Structures are given as C-alpha cells and as structure tokens.
Amino acid sequence: MGLRPTLAAALVVLGGWFGAPSANALIPYVYLPTEEELKGSSIGIGRTAAQLLQLGQAKDAARLAALAVRLNPNDERFWSILAEAQLRNNNLEDASRSLARAKQLNPEKAGLWFAEAAIALRAERPDNAVPLITRGLQLDPDNAPAYFDLGNARIMQGELPLALKSFERATALKPEFWEALNNQALVLFEMGQRQEAVRRWRRVLKLENNAEPMLALAAALHQRGEQSEAIQLASTALAKNPNYVLPLHQAEQLWGVRIREATAQLLSEPQLTNSVERAQANATWKKNQ
C-alpha cells in the first residue's frame, strides 16, 4: 500500500497553471488535515470496516480497511481487519501479505500468528501452518482454538497421534469444546480405537446435537451391527445437514478413509434410500466455499 496522496502537490501544480494571484484576488483556503487527524479518521474507518465484516459485507469492508491502512499504515489492527476482509473474499495471497505486515508491526500478538496459520490451513498447506501455530502458542499457551487448528493440521499431515494430543489439549482447556471432542473421535476411529470413538461421539451429542458427530456415530454403530439406532441417527443427521451425504464434503471436514467407507456402507442400506436421495437433492456444498 502506498502512503496517502497529499494535496500539497496538487496545489503546486495549480499554482503553475494559473500563475501568482493578483493583489486583489481572493486566495482560496484549502484545509490540509494533520497527520494526527488522519490517524484519528482511520480509527473510525477501521471500526466501520470491522462492523461491515460482522454484517457479512466483505467487499465493502475490504475497501474501507484498505483506506484505513493508507491513512495509518503503522497500526496492525487495520491490517488485521483488511486481512480478514480479503480472506472472506477468497483473496488468500493478499490476506497473507496483510497479516505479514501486521506481524511486522506487532510480532508479539499471538492472534496474528494464528490467523496466518488459518490461511495456510485453508490453502491446504499444513506444513506452513504448524510452525505458525506453534509460535502463537508460545505467546498464548492456553488458546484452545489454536490447539484445535494444530490438531487439524496434524490430521492433514497424517500425524494422527499428534492430532489426538492437540485435540485433547483443546478440550482440557475448554471442556465444552465439542468440535475438538468430535475430532478426537474421528482420529480414534482411524487409529482403530472404534469403541472409544463411539464413546466420545456420544459425549459430543450430549453437548451439541450436530449432524456431523451424529452421522459418524451412526456409521460406527452400523459396523457393530447396531442397525436400528444407526438408521435412525443417519436419517436425522442427513435431514439436519444434507451436505454430509457427499464424500467430498466429508473429506473436507477431515474425515479419514475408514469413517468415509463406513458411512458409505451405512448409506447404502435400503432403509435410508429416501433420506439419501433427499439429501443429495438438497446438498449445497461447494469446495472451499
């Protein structure tokens, strides 16, 4: 980003065009805001950009955030807002550059490291994400969502024991963190510890009646021959979130090969034909939407 344009240069050019004013001419007065006033304006603009993000207006937020960093390029908050807006507009490279600038300004802010790691994960670059999260955790060691992201990165790397350790650290810090508990079960199922996976999915459903753990539990139960409960859970899960009928959506949610195969076997049951067809018709998933 370049620095803000200055009116002084424009005034010099105008003077060259029109010549020196006569003694009786009215000299126009152009107010030039001070640097401090421009910085003050940037705060209001930055706040508005953040509010637009909360309202889901990412394109307008990006334009305002870009203006804020031009007015005050040395405040990492504005670069962070700009990065978030760029991320929501799927401009991953621009978002990475904005976060890198924010980190230069405030390298001790853990959230900036975590945010850059989140972009790396979205771009499916777990090898880049892991050291970023690790550095952030050195600054903020009790951040449960960061351990969750670290666990996801480890799954993407195929490091399942390390993934499980990270997810368990997340729930140790935040016991109601059902997403981390759900991912523990996903990892355990892939590691062959299916009974423990079932136990943890049941715990998840006590915390949150969510389609993902519901369908995964149904698939695990189906493999154990517990057909009645499995069919009922699967039907309810597909009605709650039809996207989980799609193997590609399951994979994007970091479901491993074993749980996807178990789910495919479950969904081939004749009792689920209507539920599966309805879910396929209603699914709205698009990769990296």
KEKE-3310 file (N, C-alpha, C; in steps of 0.2 Angstrom, whole numbers, plus 5000, padded with zeros to 4 digits):
npx = (5004:5003:5008:4996:4989:4995:4988:4996:5005:4996:4992:5003:5004:4993:4996:5006:4998:4989:4997:5004:4993:4984:4985:4973:4965:4955:4961:4960:4956:4963:4960:4972:4972:4980:4993:4990:4976:4972:4976:4967:4955:4956:4954:4940:4936:4941:4934:4922:4924:4926:4914:4906:4911:4906:4893:4893:4897:4909:4916:4914:4919:4933:4937:4936:4944:4956:4958:4959:4972:4980:4979:4984:4996:5004:4997:4993:4981:4972:4978:4975:4961:4959:4965:4956:4945:4950:4952:4939:4934:4940:4953:4967:4981:4983:4978:4987:4998:4994:4993:5006:5012:5005:5011:5024:5023:5018:5024:5022:5010:4999:4987:4989:4998:4991:4980:4987:4991:4978:4975:4984:4980:4968:4972:4977:4990:4997:5010:5016:5007:5009:5021:5018:5007:5013:5022:5013:5007:5017:5016:5004:4999:4987:4977:4963:4956:4967:4975:4965:4966:4979:4978:4970:4979:4989:4981:4980:4993:4994:4998:4992:4993:4998:4989:4978:4983:4983:4970:4965:4971:4965:4952:4955:4958:4946:4932:4919:4921:4915:4918:4932:4931:4924:4933:4943:4936:4935:4949:4952:4944:4950:4962:4959:4953:4939:4929:4931:4930:4917:4912:4916:4909:4896:4897:4899:4887:4879:4883:4881:4869:4873:4874:4886:4894:4883:4881:4893:4894:4883:4888:4898:4891:4884:4893:4895:4884:4873:4860:4847:4848:4858:4852:4842:4849:4857:4847:4841:4853:4856:4845:4847:4859:4861:4873:4882:4880:4888:4903:4915:4912:4913:4927:4933:4930:4939:4937:4943:4949:4943:4932:4924:4922:4915:4903:4899:4895:4884:4875:4871:4861:4845:4834:4838:4837:4827:4830:4844:4842:4835:4844:4854:4848:4846:4858:4871:4884:4900:4916:4928:4920)
npy = (4994:5011:5027:5040:5051:5067:5084:5095:5093:5094:5108:5115:5112:5118:5131:5133:5132:5143:5154:5168:5175:5190:5206:5209:5198:5185:5173:5156:5145:5130:5117:5107:5092:5087:5075:5068:5070:5063:5050:5049:5049:5037:5027:5028:5024:5011:5005:5005:4997:4985:4983:4981:4969:4960:4961:4954:4960:4959:4964:4978:4980:4977:4987:4999:4995:4995:5008:5013:5008:5015:5028:5026:5017:5011:5004:4989:4984:4988:4982:4969:4968:4971:4960:4950:4953:4952:4938:4933:4936:4927:4930:4924:4926:4940:4942:4935:4943:4955:4951:4947:4960:4965:4957:4961:4974:4971:4959:4951:4948:4935:4932:4936:4927:4915:4918:4919:4906:4900:4904:4897:4884:4884:4885:4873:4870:4863:4861:4873:4879:4873:4877:4891:4891:4885:4895:4905:4899:4899:4912:4913:4901:4895:4894:4887:4886:4887:4875:4866:4870:4866:4852:4849:4853:4843:4831:4833:4832:4818:4814:4806:4802:4814:4823:4819:4821:4836:4839:4834:4842:4854:4852:4850:4862:4869:4862:4861:4861:4855:4853:4849:4838:4830:4828:4821:4809:4806:4804:4794:4783:4781:4777:4764:4763:4760:4758:4767:4779:4779:4780:4794:4801:4799:4807:4820:4822:4824:4837:4844:4844:4839:4837:4831:4823:4815:4808:4801:4794:4785:4778:4771:4763:4756:4747:4739:4732:4737:4741:4747:4759:4765:4768:4777:4788:4791:4795:4806:4815:4817:4824:4836:4841:4841:4841:4831:4820:4819:4812:4821:4832:4827:4823:4836:4840:4833:4820:4803:4790:4777:4781:4787:4776:4768:4775:4776:4763:4762:4771:4765:4756:4750:4755:4768:4774:4784:4795:4797:4801:4812:4820:4821:4829:4841:4845:4858:4860:4867:4865:4873:4884)
npz = (5000:4996:5003:5009:4997:4994:4996:4994:4983:4973:4974:4971:4957:4953:4955:4946:4934:4935:4938:4948:4961:4959:4968:4973:4972:4978:4988:4988:5002:5007:5017:5025:5033:5048:5052:5063:5064:5052:5056:5067:5060:5053:5063:5065:5052:5051:5061:5056:5045:5052:5057:5046:5042:5051:5048:5036:5024:5015:5004:5004:5016:5014:5005:5014:5024:5017:5014:5027:5031:5022:5027:5040:5041:5051:5061:5067:5069:5058:5047:5051:5050:5037:5032:5036:5029:5016:5016:5018:5005:4998:4994:4996:4995:4996:5008:5016:5014:5020:5033:5036:5036:5047:5057:5057:5062:5075:5082:5093:5095:5098:5091:5078:5072:5073:5065:5052:5051:5050:5037:5030:5032:5026:5013:5012:5016:5027:5032:5033:5042:5054:5061:5062:5071:5082:5086:5089:5100:5109:5113:5118:5127:5132:5123:5117:5104:5095:5098:5093:5079:5077:5079:5068:5057:5060:5057:5043:5039:5042:5054:5066:5080:5085:5082:5089:5102:5102:5100:5112:5121:5118:5123:5136:5140:5137:5141:5135:5122:5109:5096:5095:5103:5095:5084:5090:5091:5078:5074:5083:5078:5065:5069:5074:5086:5089:5098:5108:5101:5098:5111:5113:5103:5108:5119:5113:5107:5118:5121:5110:5098:5084:5066:5061:5071:5073:5061:5060:5071:5069:5058:5064:5073:5064:5059:5069:5070:5076:5070:5071:5079:5071:5059:5062:5068:5057:5047:5054:5054:5041:5037:5045:5040:5024:5017:5022:5015:5005:4999:4996:5004:5017:5017:5016:5029:5036:5038:5039:5029:5033:5041:5031:5022:5031:5032:5019:5017:5027:5021:5010:5014:5011:5019:5021:5008:5004:5012:5009:4995:4996:5003:4994:4984:4991:4995:4997:4996:4992:4987:4997:4999)
capx = (5000:5006:5005:4991:4991:4994:4985:5001:5007:4991:4992:5009:5003:4988:4999:5009:4994:4986:5001:5003:4987:4985:4985:4966:4962:4953:4965:4956:4960:4962:4962:4975:4972:4986:4994:4986:4969:4971:4976:4960:4950:4957:4951:4933:4935:4943:4929:4916:4926:4925:4906:4904:4913:4901:4887:4894:4898:4916:4919:4914:4924:4940:4938:4937:4950:4962:4958:4962:4979:4983:4979:4988:4999:5008:4993:4992:4974:4969:4980:4971:4954:4960:4967:4950:4941:4952:4951:4932:4933:4944:4960:4971:4988:4983:4977:4993:5003:4992:4995:5013:5013:5003:5016:5030:5021:5017:5026:5021:5002:4998:4982:4991:5001:4985:4977:4991:4990:4972:4975:4988:4976:4963:4975:4979:4997:4998:5017:5017:5003:5011:5026:5015:5003:5017:5024:5007:5006:5022:5014:4997:4999:4981:4972:4960:4955:4974:4976:4961:4969:4985:4976:4968:4985:4992:4977:4982:5000:4994:5001:4986:4994:5000:4982:4974:4986:4982:4963:4964:4973:4960:4946:4957:4957:4939:4928:4913:4923:4913:4921:4938:4930:4922:4939:4946:4933:4937:4956:4952:4941:4955:4968:4957:4950:4932:4924:4932:4927:4909:4910:4917:4904:4891:4898:4898:4880:4876:4885:4879:4865:4875:4874:4892:4895:4878:4881:4899:4892:4879:4892:4902:4887:4882:4898:4895:4878:4868:4856:4841:4850:4862:4847:4838:4854:4859:4841:4841:4859:4855:4840:4849:4864:4862:4880:4886:4879:4893:4910:4919:4911:4916:4934:4935:4929:4944:4935:4948:4946:4939:4925:4920:4920:4909:4897:4896:4891:4878:4871:4869:4856:4838:4830:4840:4836:4824:4834:4850:4840:4833:4850:4858:4844:4846:4865:4873:4891:4905:4923:4931:4915)
capy = (5000:5017:5032:5044:5056:5074:5089:5100:5093:5097:5115:5117:5111:5123:5137:5133:5133:5150:5160:5171:5178:5197:5208:5210:5192:5181:5167:5151:5142:5123:5114:5101:5089:5085:5068:5065:5070:5057:5044:5048:5047:5030:5023:5027:5020:5004:5002:5004:4991:4979:4982:4978:4962:4957:4961:4950:4964:4958:4968:4985:4981:4977:4994:5003:4993:4997:5016:5014:5007:5020:5033:5024:5011:5008:5001:4982:4982:4989:4977:4963:4969:4970:4953:4946:4955:4949:4931:4932:4937:4922:4933:4921:4929:4947:4941:4933:4949:4959:4948:4948:4967:4966:4954:4965:4979:4968:4952:4948:4947:4928:4931:4936:4920:4910:4920:4917:4898:4898:4905:4891:4878:4885:4884:4866:4870:4861:4861:4880:4881:4870:4882:4897:4889:4883:4901:4908:4895:4901:4918:4912:4894:4892:4895:4881:4885:4886:4868:4863:4871:4862:4846:4849:4852:4836:4826:4834:4829:4811:4813:4805:4803:4821:4827:4817:4825:4843:4840:4833:4848:4859:4850:4851:4870:4871:4856:4861:4862:4849:4851:4846:4831:4826:4827:4816:4803:4804:4802:4787:4779:4780:4773:4758:4763:4762:4758:4774:4784:4779:4784:4801:4804:4800:4813:4825:4823:4827:4844:4848:4839:4841:4832:4828:4818:4810:4803:4797:4789:4780:4774:4767:4759:4751:4742:4735:4728:4741:4744:4752:4766:4768:4770:4782:4793:4794:4799:4813:4819:4820:4830:4842:4844:4836:4840:4826:4814:4819:4810:4826:4836:4823:4823:4842:4840:4829:4813:4799:4785:4772:4783:4788:4769:4765:4779:4774:4756:4764:4775:4760:4752:4751:4759:4775:4777:4790:4800:4799:4804:4819:4824:4823:4834:4847:4847:4864:4861:4868:4865:4880:4890)
capz = (5000:4996:5008:5007:4992:4998:4992:4993:4976:4968:4975:4967:4950:4951:4955:4939:4929:4935:4939:4955:4962:4959:4975:4975:4971:4983:4989:4991:5008:5007:5024:5025:5039:5051:5052:5069:5062:5048:5060:5070:5055:5051:5068:5063:5046:5053:5065:5051:5041:5056:5058:5039:5042:5056:5044:5030:5018:5015:4999:5006:5022:5011:5003:5019:5028:5013:5016:5034:5031:5019:5032:5046:5039:5056:5066:5064:5069:5052:5043:5053:5048:5030:5030:5037:5023:5010:5017:5016:4998:4995:4991:5001:4995:4998:5016:5019:5014:5025:5040:5037:5038:5054:5061:5057:5067:5082:5082:5100:5096:5096:5086:5071:5070:5072:5059:5046:5051:5047:5030:5027:5033:5021:5007:5012:5017:5035:5034:5034:5047:5061:5065:5064:5077:5087:5088:5093:5107:5114:5116:5121:5128:5134:5117:5115:5097:5092:5098:5088:5072:5076:5078:5061:5053:5061:5053:5036:5039:5043:5061:5070:5087:5087:5081:5095:5108:5101:5102:5119:5125:5117:5127:5143:5141:5136:5141:5131:5115:5106:5089:5097:5105:5089:5080:5094:5089:5071:5074:5086:5073:5060:5073:5075:5093:5087:5104:5112:5096:5099:5117:5113:5099:5112:5123:5109:5106:5124:5121:5104:5093:5077:5061:5059:5075:5073:5056:5061:5076:5065:5054:5068:5076:5059:5058:5075:5069:5079:5064:5072:5081:5066:5053:5065:5068:5050:5044:5057:5053:5034:5037:5048:5036:5018:5014:5024:5011:5000:5002:4996:5010:5022:5016:5018:5036:5038:5039:5036:5024:5037:5043:5025:5020:5035:5031:5013:5019:5030:5017:5005:5017:5008:5024:5020:5001:5003:5016:5005:4989:4998:5005:4988:4981:4995:4997:4994:4997:4986:4990:4999:4998)
cpx = (5004:5004:5000:4993:4990:4992:4990:5004:5002:4991:4998:5007:4998:4991:5003:5005:4991:4990:5000:4997:4988:4983:4978:4962:4961:4957:4962:4960:4958:4964:4966:4975:4979:4987:4990:4979:4967:4971:4969:4955:4950:4954:4943:4932:4936:4937:4923:4918:4924:4918:4903:4905:4908:4894:4887:4895:4906:4919:4919:4919:4931:4941:4940:4943:4957:4963:4961:4969:4983:4984:4983:4991:5003:5003:4991:4985:4970:4971:4976:4964:4954:4961:4960:4946:4943:4951:4944:4930:4938:4951:4965:4978:4988:4982:4983:4998:5001:4994:5002:5015:5011:5008:5022:5029:5020:5018:5024:5013:5001:4993:4984:4995:4996:4981:4980:4991:4984:4971:4979:4984:4971:4966:4978:4987:4999:5005:5019:5013:5006:5016:5023:5010:5007:5020:5019:5006:5011:5020:5008:4996:4992:4975:4969:4959:4962:4976:4972:4964:4975:4983:4974:4974:4988:4988:4979:4989:5000:4997:4995:4987:4995:4993:4978:4976:4983:4974:4961:4966:4968:4954:4948:4956:4950:4934:4922:4915:4921:4916:4928:4937:4927:4928:4943:4943:4935:4944:4956:4949:4946:4961:4965:4954:4943:4928:4925:4930:4920:4908:4911:4912:4898:4891:4897:4891:4876:4878:4882:4875:4867:4876:4880:4894:4889:4879:4888:4897:4888:4883:4896:4897:4884:4887:4898:4888:4872:4863:4851:4843:4854:4857:4844:4843:4855:4853:4841:4847:4858:4850:4842:4854:4865:4869:4884:4885:4884:4900:4915:4919:4914:4923:4936:4934:4934:4942:4940:4944:4942:4932:4921:4918:4914:4903:4894:4892:4884:4873:4868:4863:4849:4834:4832:4839:4833:4827:4840:4848:4838:4839:4854:4854:4845:4853:4867:4880:4895:4911:4926:4926:4916)
cpy = (5006:5022:5036:5049:5063:5079:5095:5100:5096:5105:5118:5117:5117:5130:5138:5135:5141:5156:5163:5175:5186:5200:5208:5203:5188:5174:5162:5147:5134:5120:5108:5098:5087:5077:5065:5065:5064:5051:5043:5046:5039:5025:5022:5023:5012:5001:5000:4997:4984:4977:4979:4971:4958:4956:4957:4953:4964:4963:4975:4985:4981:4984:4999:5002:4995:5005:5017:5013:5012:5026:5032:5018:5008:5005:4994:4980:4983:4984:4970:4963:4968:4963:4949:4947:4952:4941:4929:4933:4932:4924:4931:4925:4936:4946:4939:4939:4954:4957:4948:4955:4968:4963:4958:4971:4977:4961:4948:4947:4940:4928:4932:4930:4915:4912:4918:4909:4896:4899:4899:4885:4878:4883:4877:4865:4869:4862:4869:4882:4879:4875:4888:4896:4888:4890:4905:4905:4897:4908:4918:4904:4891:4894:4889:4880:4884:4879:4864:4864:4867:4855:4844:4848:4846:4831:4827:4831:4821:4809:4812:4806:4810:4825:4825:4821:4832:4844:4839:4839:4854:4858:4851:4858:4872:4864:4855:4862:4856:4847:4848:4839:4827:4824:4821:4809:4801:4801:4795:4782:4776:4776:4766:4757:4764:4762:4765:4779:4784:4782:4791:4804:4804:4806:4820:4827:4825:4835:4848:4843:4841:4835:4828:4822:4813:4805:4799:4792:4783:4776:4769:4761:4753:4746:4737:4731:4731:4745:4749:4759:4769:4771:4777:4789:4796:4798:4806:4817:4821:4825:4836:4845:4839:4836:4834:4819:4813:4817:4816:4831:4833:4824:4830:4844:4836:4822:4808:4794:4780:4774:4784:4781:4767:4769:4777:4767:4757:4767:4771:4756:4755:4756:4767:4778:4783:4796:4802:4803:4811:4823:4826:4829:4841:4849:4854:4865:4862:4868:4872:4886:4895)
cpz = (5000:5001:5005:5002:4996:4993:4991:4986:4972:4968:4971:4960:4948:4951:4948:4934:4929:4936:4946:4955:4962:4966:4977:4974:4977:4983:4992:4997:5007:5013:5022:5032:5041:5051:5057:5067:5057:5051:5064:5066:5053:5056:5066:5057:5047:5057:5061:5047:5045:5057:5051:5039:5046:5052:5037:5024:5017:5010:5001:5012:5019:5009:5008:5023:5024:5014:5022:5035:5027:5023:5038:5045:5045:5062:5063:5065:5062:5047:5044:5050:5040:5028:5031:5031:5017:5010:5015:5009:4994:4992:4996:5001:4997:5006:5019:5019:5019:5032:5041:5039:5045:5059:5062:5062:5074:5082:5088:5100:5093:5090:5079:5068:5069:5066:5052:5046:5048:5040:5027:5027:5027:5014:5007:5012:5025:5037:5036:5041:5054:5064:5066:5071:5083:5090:5092:5100:5112:5117:5120:5122:5130:5129:5115:5107:5093:5092:5093:5081:5071:5075:5070:5056:5054:5057:5045:5034:5039:5050:5066:5077:5089:5087:5087:5101:5108:5103:5109:5123:5124:5122:5135:5145:5141:5135:5137:5124:5111:5099:5090:5099:5099:5085:5084:5092:5082:5070:5077:5081:5068:5063:5075:5082:5092:5093:5108:5107:5097:5106:5117:5109:5103:5117:5119:5108:5112:5125:5116:5099:5086:5072:5060:5064:5075:5067:5057:5066:5073:5061:5058:5071:5071:5058:5064:5075:5073:5074:5066:5074:5075:5061:5056:5065:5061:5047:5047:5055:5045:5033:5040:5043:5030:5015:5016:5020:5006:5002:5001:5002:5016:5023:5018:5025:5039:5041:5035:5032:5027:5038:5037:5022:5024:5033:5024:5013:5022:5025:5011:5007:5013:5012:5023:5013:5001:5006:5012:4998:4990:5000:4999:4984:4984:4996:4993:4994:4991:4990:4991:4998:5004)
residu = (MET:GLY:LEU:ARG:PRO:THR:LEU:ALA:ALA:ALA:LEU:VAL:VAL:LEU:GLY:GLY:TRP:PHE:GLY:ALA:PRO:SER:ALA:ASN:ALA:LEU:ILE:PRO:TYR:VAL:TYR:LEU:PRO:THR:GLU:GLU:GLU:LEU:LYS:GLY:SER:SER:ILE:GLY:ILE:GLY:ARG:THR:ALA:ALA:GLN:LEU:LEU:GLN:LEU:GLY:GLN:ALA:LYS:ASP:ALA:ALA:ARG:LEU:ALA:ALA:LEU:ALA:VAL:ARG:LEU:ASN:PRO:ASN:ASP:GLU:ARG:PHE:TRP:SER:ILE:LEU:ALA:GLU:ALA:GLN:LEU:ARG:ASN:ASN:ASN:LEU:GLU:ASP:ALA:SER:ARG:SER:LEU:ALA:ARG:ALA:LYS:GLN:LEU:ASN:PRO:GLU:LYS:ALA:GLY:LEU:TRP:PHE:ALA:GLU:ALA:ALA:ILE:ALA:LEU:ARG:ALA:GLU:ARG:PRO:ASP:ASN:ALA:VAL:PRO:LEU:ILE:THR:ARG:GLY:LEU:GLN:LEU:ASP:PRO:ASP:ASN:ALA:PRO:ALA:TYR:PHE:ASP:LEU:GLY:ASN:ALA:ARG:ILE:MET:GLN:GLY:GLU:LEU:PRO:LEU:ALA:LEU:LYS:SER:PHE:GLU:ARG:ALA:THR:ALA:LEU:LYS:PRO:GLU:PHE:TRP:GLU:ALA:LEU:ASN:ASN:GLN:ALA:LEU:VAL:LEU:PHE:GLU:MET:GLY:GLN:ARG:GLN:GLU:ALA:VAL:ARG:ARG:TRP:ARG:ARG:VAL:LEU:LYS:LEU:GLU:ASN:ASN:ALA:GLU:PRO:MET:LEU:ALA:LEU:ALA:ALA:ALA:LEU:HIS:GLN:ARG:GLY:GLU:GLN:SER:GLU:ALA:ILE:GLN:LEU:ALA:SER:THR:ALA:LEU:ALA:LYS:ASN:PRO:ASN:TYR:VAL:LEU:PRO:LEU:HIS:GLN:ALA:GLU:GLN:LEU:TRP:GLY:VAL:ARG:ILE:ARG:GLU:ALA:THR:ALA:GLN:LEU:LEU:SER:GLU:PRO:GLN:LEU:THR:ASN:SER:VAL:GLU:ARG:ALA:GLN:ALA:ASN:ALA:THR:TRP:LYS:LYS:ASN:GLN)
# end
